[in-house]
């Protein structure tokens, strides 16, 4: 491929999007948050009480969902049928259902097709769970991120608190991350796993700048 694709996969709340955004900004690439797509679909399913066990319902729902991104400071804001849902998709109801929805074959098929279209001709950084293994197997650079589960829960909890969440506990966040990691790694359709050619990045003890430098060094040969 002529355009450069940087694929970042890994467990929940490992700082994938933080690194992806910083990298995209530094390189002038487009940042695409694939998790936001699964989250927006989940929000639509919750709002419209879509029965995930009913194939016809799921198919019909997917036909009524249009996702778009508008980039603001590399934040990758997602629009669900024209509505800004950036804040709502990060809240607990969506986090609690997203792994079930994203395990659905039809949902994945639809999202992957859209993601591949977005990476066809532009230089991009995309983060998710299956970017290096399924969406862009031919990505020039692949990272697989991981970090201590306790640290991950604390980071995500602090993020929720800073956004005004006063009801969710640290324990609930920890449980949710563990649940999603389990569901994401054990599902049948493109489970979360490290691509053979992915570079492992454990950021438990790394600053954001150190992670960015680490990643930049690996991408630079392809520029
Ligand atoms: O990245 P984020 O935590 O926002 O993703 C939310 C959920 O979406 C993940 O727990 C996973 O179930 C699903 N996901 C996925 N494949 C991707 C990105 C996200 O299945 N490429």
Boltz pocket constraint, residues with backbone or C-beta under 6 A from the ligand:
constraints:
  - pocket:
      binder: B
      contacts: [[A, 12], [A, 13], [A, 34], [A, 35], [A, 36], [A, 38], [A, 39], [A, 98], [A, 99], [A, 100], [A, 102], [A, 103], [A, 127], [A, 128], [A, 129], [A, 130], [A, 131], [A, 180], [A, 184]]
      max_distance: 6.0
